[in-house]
Amino acid sequence: MRIAERLLQQWVELYPGLKLPVTFDSWSTQPGFCHFIDRLGMAYVGDLTDEAELVLGTGRERLDNFAQRLKQEHLIAVKQG
């Protein structure tokens, strides 16, 4: 991760006005790396496995369950107008 952090830091220094999002795979989607990118002021999209757990205000929840719940909530909201 340190190499990626160094490369992103150099990118920001070389192109301070260019605000492009960073994308990376599930192996790199780690809290420390995401916090580093956030501190640089960059947007990012990381990949997560279905088994990954999210830490929500209501507790921990697997990503696949969370996605299914959001889909159901959306469908109910659409039906209700």
VENQUI-V875833 format. One record per residue. N is the residue number from 1. PHI is phi as a letter, one per 40 degrees, with the letter a starting at -180 (999 if undefined). PSI is psi in whole degrees, 0 to 359 (NA if undefined). D_CENTER is the distance of its C-alpha to the mean C-alpha in whole Angstrom. Layout:
BEGIN
n=N phi=PHI psi=PSI d_center=D_CENTER
n=N phi=PHI psi=PSI d_center=D_CENTER
END
This chain:
BEGIN
n=1 phi=999 psi=330 d_center=16
n=2 phi=c psi=325 d_center=18
n=3 phi=c psi=314 d_center=19
n=4 phi=c psi=319 d_center=16
n=5 phi=c psi=316 d_center=16
n=6 phi=c psi=317 d_center=19
n=7 phi=c psi=318 d_center=19
n=8 phi=c psi=322 d_center=16
n=9 phi=c psi=317 d_center=19
n=10 phi=c psi=319 d_center=21
n=11 phi=d psi=312 d_center=20
n=12 phi=c psi=320 d_center=19
n=13 phi=c psi=322 d_center=23
n=14 phi=c psi=326 d_center=24
n=15 phi=b psi=65 d_center=23
n=16 phi=c psi=333 d_center=22
n=17 phi=c psi=351 d_center=22
n=18 phi=c psi=111 d_center=20
n=19 phi=b psi=79 d_center=17
n=20 phi=c psi=144 d_center=15
n=21 phi=c psi=154 d_center=11
n=22 phi=b psi=136 d_center=10
n=23 phi=b psi=148 d_center=9
n=24 phi=a psi=166 d_center=9
n=25 phi=c psi=178 d_center=10
n=26 phi=c psi=331 d_center=10
n=27 phi=c psi=326 d_center=12
n=28 phi=c psi=350 d_center=10
n=29 phi=c psi=79 d_center=7
n=30 phi=b psi=146 d_center=9
n=31 phi=d psi=315 d_center=9
n=32 phi=c psi=317 d_center=12
n=33 phi=c psi=318 d_center=10
n=34 phi=c psi=319 d_center=7
n=35 phi=c psi=321 d_center=10
n=36 phi=c psi=312 d_center=12
n=37 phi=c psi=320 d_center=10
n=38 phi=c psi=318 d_center=10
n=39 phi=c psi=332 d_center=14
n=40 phi=c psi=349 d_center=15
n=41 phi=g psi=22 d_center=14
n=42 phi=b psi=147 d_center=12
n=43 phi=c psi=152 d_center=9
n=44 phi=a psi=157 d_center=6
n=45 phi=b psi=118 d_center=5
n=46 phi=b psi=155 d_center=5
n=47 phi=c psi=140 d_center=7
n=48 phi=b psi=148 d_center=8
n=49 phi=c psi=160 d_center=12
n=50 phi=c psi=331 d_center=14
n=51 phi=c psi=352 d_center=15
n=52 phi=c psi=148 d_center=12
n=53 phi=b psi=137 d_center=13
n=54 phi=c psi=146 d_center=11
n=55 phi=b psi=107 d_center=13
n=56 phi=b psi=171 d_center=14
n=57 phi=c psi=335 d_center=17
n=58 phi=c psi=359 d_center=19
n=59 phi=h psi=192 d_center=18
n=60 phi=c psi=144 d_center=16
n=61 phi=a psi=137 d_center=16
n=62 phi=c psi=146 d_center=15
n=63 phi=d psi=317 d_center=12
n=64 phi=c psi=322 d_center=15
n=65 phi=c psi=319 d_center=17
n=66 phi=c psi=314 d_center=15
n=67 phi=c psi=319 d_center=14
n=68 phi=c psi=319 d_center=18
n=69 phi=c psi=317 d_center=19
n=70 phi=c psi=319 d_center=17
n=71 phi=c psi=315 d_center=19
n=72 phi=c psi=317 d_center=22
n=73 phi=c psi=322 d_center=21
n=74 phi=c psi=313 d_center=21
n=75 phi=c psi=320 d_center=24
n=76 phi=c psi=317 d_center=26
n=77 phi=c psi=320 d_center=25
n=78 phi=c psi=317 d_center=26
n=79 phi=c psi=325 d_center=29
n=80 phi=c psi=352 d_center=30
n=81 phi=g psi=NA d_center=30
END
